[in-house]
Each structure stands twice: as structure tokens, then as C-alpha cells.
Amino acid sequence: MDDNMGSREGFKYNFTAAAATASDTSEQDGVIKEQDRLLPIANVGRIMKQTLPPNAKISKEAKETMQECVSEFISFVTGEASDKCHKEKRKTVNGDDICWALATLGFDDYAEPLKRYLHKYRELEGERANQNKANNTYENNIQNI
């Protein structure tokens, strides 16, 4: 199989041959540049370094290999979530779709903690929105005095 090809549930997808977006008119031939397909290698290296002892070193080859793997993983999970959205006639992939895709693909060990994180994130966003609403009401009341 070609290095840029993957497959899932009976169909193949090509990471380097996708439709060009309207915002990227330089991509008329439909090929996604490698820098747009992969996570930044500096970010990948930084994440890898966090789990290693302070004096450990990471080879360029190890970073590049991990960069390919995590980019493939993200595309794989997102593709599964996108398929679900398409079947449900929705255009937006949300956090619940990603959690569902992880569980469907057998990554339950990741799906459950991500569900808990998503729940806490939404709680905090709700609190933040309520706080902003209260601040805006207070400021409007002061201005009307």
C-alpha cells in the first residue's frame, strides 16, 4: 500500500490527494502539502519530551515517525466521526462525535477520559458564559445610572 494511503470500512482515502479548499487557491491540483497534513514537528517533539527524563534525547527520525503516526491517528478518528455526521446529515463534527469514533474504533481507553474532559470543559464554558453575562449586566446597569 502507498505511504499516503489508508483504508477504513471498505473504502480508501488518500492523504495527499484531497480537494483544495476555497481559501487555498494555490492548491488547484487538489494535493495537500505535507506541512498542512502533519502536526508541527516542534509540537510533537515537545509532547514527546514531556514523558521522558530531562536528560533524554529524541532523534529526528523518532520525531518524524511519531509525527506521521499522530497525524494518521487524528485523520483516522476524524474520518470516522465525519462519516457519522454525514450519515446523520450534519456538517459539524463535535467532541461527542470524536468520543464516539474513538470508542467505535476500539480506543475505549481514550474515549472515556476524553468524555470526562469534554464534560468538565463544557461545565467550565457554561460557568464562564454565565460570569460574562453577569458582568455585562452589571456594566450595563452602571452605564444606565
N, C-alpha and C positions, 0 to 999 in steps of 0.2 A: 504494500500500500504506500502511496506517495506520502512524504513527510507532512504535507499540508492538508491531507485528507483525514477525515474522521467519519465514523458512522454511528447511527443511533436508530434503533427501532425500524429497520428496514429501509432507511434512506441515507444517503451520503451528503456530507457538507464539506465545502472547500473553504478553508480559512483565508486563502489568498485571492479567491475569485468570488467576490460578493458585489452586489450592486453599489454603485457610487452614490453617496448622499448628495442632496441638493446643495448642501453647504460646502462640499468639496468638489468643485468643478474640475480640478486638476486630475481627478480620478476617473476620467471619461471611459477608460477601458475596463472599469469595474474591478481593478485589483487593489486590495487594501495593502498599504505599506506596512512593513514589518513593525516599524515603530508605533503604528496605530493598532496593531494586533496584539502586541505584547505589553505587559506591565513594564514600567521603567525598571531597568536592572538595578539602579541605585536603591530603589524602594525594596526590591526583592532581597538584595544583599543586606539591607538594614534589618529587615524582618528576620532573616536567617541568623544574623549576628546576635539578635536578642536572646536566642535559645542556646547559644554557645558560651563557653567560658571566655572571659575577657581577652585572654592571650591567644585564642584560636584564630586561625586564618581560613579564608574561604577562597578556593581557586576561581578564576574567571569561568572555567568550564562548569564548575558546580553551580555558580550563579546563573549561567546561561541555561543549563539543564533545568534548574528549578523555575526559571522564568518561563520556559516553554511549557512545563508541567502545569503551573498555576494558571497560565493563560488558557491552556486547553481545558482545564477543570472548570474555570469560570464560563467559558464558551459552552461546554457540555451541559452544565447545570442551567445556565440561562436559556439555552436552546430548548431544554425540556420544559422549563417554566413558560417559555414563549409558545410552545406547542399547546400547552394547557389553555393559555389565554386565547389563542387563535380558535380553539375548539369552542370556547365559551364566548366567542365574538367580542373579546375585549382587546384593547390596543395597548394597555399599560401593564407591565409586569410589576408586581409589588412584592414586598417582603414575604407575605404569606405564600405567594407562588414559588419563591425561591426555597422556602422551607419545605413545601410540598414536593418540589423537584428533588431536593436532597434526599428526602425520605423515600420517594419513588425509585430513585437510583441506588438505594441501598446504603446511603450515608446517614443512617439514623443517629449515629454518634455525634454528628454535626448538626442535624436538623433540630434535635431537642434543645440544645443550648442556644441555638440561634433563635428558636421560638421564644425562649425566656428573655433573651436580649431584646428582641423585637417588641415584646410586651412591655418591658421596662422603658424602652426608648419611647414608645407611644405614650406611656404614662407621663414621662418627663416632658414630652412635647405638649401634652394636654395641660399640664401644670404651667408650663412656660407661656402657653397661649392665654390661659386664664389670668396669669400675672400681668401680661402685656395689656389685656383687656381692662383689668382693674387700674393699671397705671394710666392708660389712655382716658378712662372715665374720670379719674381724679384730676388729670391735667385739663380736661375739657371743663370740668366743674370750676376749677380755679380760673380759667380764662373767661368763664361766663359771669364771674363775680364783678 
